[in-house]
């Protein structure tokens, strides 16, 4: 039955339902955007940490162990990173050589 404005309660509630569904879509889209931003920020922090660290590629049969910068793509490892101090110690070891591509010793032993 129409109210004093000539719009029925059913029509009012259908309109409200559509508006609330629109609002819910907007909120869900914003949540997705924020989740993507959060993931991107996390990856950026992880990359920054890797770039400021070093990693040691273990010896393989007949080869030397190799020290890499944390962001070097020649050796990917989920193992932990080395600190600057640990990297300096590793470079002093006779059975560990620096990566010829990422040159982890640059700026490390000069400081």
DAPE-V779241 format. One record per backbone hydrogen bond with DSSP energy under -0.5 kcal/mol. NH is the residue of the N-H (numbers start at 1). CO is the residue of the C=O. E is the energy in kcal/mol with one decimal. If there is no record, write none. Layout:
nh & co & e
NH & CO & E
NH & CO & E
//
This chain:
nh & co & e
3 & 7 & -1.8
6 & 3 & -1.7
9 & 1 & -0.8
12 & 8 & -2.3
13 & 9 & -2.5
14 & 10 & -2.4
15 & 11 & -2.3
16 & 12 & -2.5
17 & 13 & -2.6
18 & 14 & -2.3
19 & 15 & -2.3
20 & 16 & -2.8
21 & 17 & -2.4
22 & 18 & -2.2
23 & 19 & -2.5
24 & 20 & -2.6
25 & 21 & -2.3
26 & 22 & -2.2
27 & 23 & -2.4
28 & 24 & -2.7
29 & 25 & -2.4
30 & 26 & -2.2
31 & 27 & -2.5
32 & 28 & -2.3
33 & 29 & -2.3
34 & 30 & -2.6
35 & 31 & -2.3
36 & 32 & -2.2
37 & 33 & -2.5
38 & 34 & -2.5
39 & 35 & -2.3
40 & 36 & -2.5
41 & 37 & -2.5
42 & 38 & -2.2
43 & 39 & -2.4
44 & 40 & -2.3
45 & 41 & -2.4
46 & 42 & -2.4
47 & 43 & -2.6
48 & 44 & -2.5
49 & 45 & -2.4
50 & 46 & -2.4
51 & 47 & -2.5
52 & 48 & -1.1
52 & 49 & -0.5
53 & 50 & -1.7
54 & 82 & -1.5
55 & 68 & -2.5
57 & 55 & -0.6
57 & 66 & -3.7
58 & 56 & -0.7
63 & 60 & -2.8
65 & 95 & -2.0
66 & 57 & -2.0
67 & 97 & -2.6
68 & 55 & -3.2
70 & 50 & -0.6
70 & 53 & -3.0
72 & 69 & -1.8
75 & 72 & -0.5
82 & 54 & -3.7
87 & 83 & -2.3
88 & 84 & -2.2
89 & 85 & -2.0
90 & 86 & -2.6
91 & 87 & -2.4
92 & 88 & -1.1
93 & 89 & -0.6
93 & 90 & -1.2
96 & 93 & -1.2
97 & 65 & -2.7
99 & 67 & -2.5
103 & 99 & -1.0
106 & 103 & -1.5
108 & 105 & -1.8
109 & 105 & -1.4
//
